[in-house]
């Protein structure tokens, strides 16, 4: 399985490293979320897929977690899960026999799509106040807001 993964990653032309045999750390470049670091870990009978999505939300917990659970019902290959401190990951497990180059391409495509397309909504639901405070703090200091332009909608405190 290790050889199939390495060949597939090279063919996909994605950046990856193998810090230990059978554990691949893949960098998936996105649009909204600049990069999604994804582990592919070869086990005895399965391939484990894991990607950090976002930290534990600061606010609006019920709606944030409801959104995650609703998304889980329509996802392929991976699903949202929480670690012990509440940070959110995309995780999945695939039987060794199902690991092909095509399936890896599909799985990594799903990870990237779910992470990238869901990132703004997760920020809106779980971090709007924090983003608004950061925006205001930077504006008061006269700092460039260019790196926060994507979150301009949070500048409106009545939102």
JONOR-V637524 format. One line per field, one symbol per residue. ss: DSSP state (H for helix, E for strand, L for the rest). Layout:
BEGIN
ss->???
END
This chain:
BEGIN
ss->LHHHHHHHHHHHLLEEEEEELLEEEEEEELLLLLEEEEEEEELLLEEEEEEEEELLLLLLHHHHHHHHHHHHLLLLLLEEEELLLLLEEEEEEEEHHHLLHHHHHHHHHHHHHHHHHHHHHHHHHHHHHHHHHHHHHHHHLLLLLHHHHHHHHHHLLLL
END
